[in-house]
Every structure is written in structure tokens, then in C-alpha cells.
Amino acid sequence: MPWPLHEAITQGLSILSWFEHYSEEEVPHENLWDDAEGLEQHFAAVKASRDDGRSFSKADDEEDEMLGNDLAGVFK
């Protein structure tokens, strides 16, 4: 099996497993699916909220916040 196909199938299976094991609020946003560091931070936030006994909300996840961009300032 070619390596790119293997990687695509592996990533697809990982993403599908998130939908099976996490609630809809706990599944990371599509923008994070290719970001290993972002996924680690997201799932750490999910684990912390579960350990605290509270429900996870997207507002708890810092990765969903928009970052400022100096070049995009002309479009405001």
C-alpha cells in the first residue's frame, strides 16, 4: 500500500473514532484535524474538563479564537 494512502486511511479512522468516543462538543473543529499540537491542546482541555467534573464547551477551547493578522487589517 502506498504511504500517502495508508496515512489518509489512518487519519480518517482516527477522526471517525473521535465521533464515537467523544460528545459533539468535545470533537475538535476541522481546522485542528491536521494540527498535531493543536489536537494535543484540545484533548488536554477535554481531559481537564472531564477531570473537573464539568462539561466541555467549545468556548473552553482556546484554539477556536481568531488570531489577529496585521496584513488582514486592511479588510476591516
C-alpha positions as CSV (number, residue, x, y, z in Angstrom):
1,M,0.0,0.0,0.0
2,P,1.4,3.4,-0.9
3,W,2.4,5.5,2.1
4,P,0.0,8.5,1.4
5,L,-2.9,6.2,1.1
6,H,-2.0,4.5,4.3
7,E,-1.7,7.9,6.1
8,A,-5.1,9.0,4.7
9,I,-6.8,5.9,5.9
10,T,-5.2,6.1,9.3
11,Q,-6.2,9.7,9.8
12,G,-9.7,9.0,8.6
13,L,-10.1,6.2,11.1
14,S,-8.7,8.4,13.9
15,I,-11.2,11.1,13.1
16,L,-14.1,8.6,12.9
17,S,-13.1,7.3,16.4
18,W,-13.4,10.8,17.8
19,F,-17.1,10.9,16.8
20,E,-17.6,7.5,18.5
21,H,-15.8,8.3,21.8
22,Y,-16.5,12.0,22.4
23,S,-19.6,14.1,22.5
24,E,-20.3,16.5,19.7
25,E,-18.9,19.4,21.8
26,E,-15.7,17.5,22.5
27,V,-14.8,16.7,18.9
28,P,-12.2,19.1,17.6
29,H,-13.0,21.5,14.9
30,E,-12.0,20.6,11.4
31,N,-9.3,23.3,11.4
32,L,-7.4,21.2,14.1
33,W,-7.5,17.8,12.3
34,D,-4.1,18.3,10.7
35,D,-2.5,20.2,13.6
36,A,-0.9,17.7,16.0
37,E,0.0,20.4,18.6
38,G,-3.5,21.9,18.4
39,L,-5.0,18.4,18.9
40,E,-2.9,17.8,22.0
41,Q,-4.0,21.1,23.5
42,H,-7.7,20.4,22.6
43,F,-7.7,16.9,24.1
44,A,-5.9,18.2,27.2
45,A,-8.6,20.7,27.6
46,V,-11.3,18.0,27.2
47,K,-9.5,15.8,29.7
48,A,-9.2,18.6,32.2
49,S,-12.9,19.4,32.0
50,R,-13.8,15.8,32.4
51,D,-11.4,15.5,35.5
52,D,-13.1,18.6,37.0
53,G,-16.5,17.1,36.5
54,R,-17.8,19.8,34.2
55,S,-18.9,19.5,30.7
56,F,-16.6,20.7,27.9
57,S,-17.8,23.5,25.7
58,K,-16.2,25.0,22.6
59,A,-15.7,28.3,24.4
60,D,-13.3,26.5,26.8
61,D,-11.0,25.6,23.8
62,E,-8.6,28.4,23.2
63,E,-7.8,27.2,19.6
64,D,-11.2,28.4,18.3
65,E,-10.3,32.0,18.9
66,M,-9.4,34.1,15.9
67,L,-5.8,35.3,15.8
68,G,-5.0,38.8,14.7
69,N,-3.2,39.4,11.4
70,D,-1.5,42.7,10.6
71,L,-1.9,42.2,6.8
72,A,-5.6,41.4,7.1
73,G,-6.2,44.8,8.9
74,V,-6.9,46.5,5.5
75,F,-10.1,44.4,5.1
76,K,-11.7,45.6,8.3
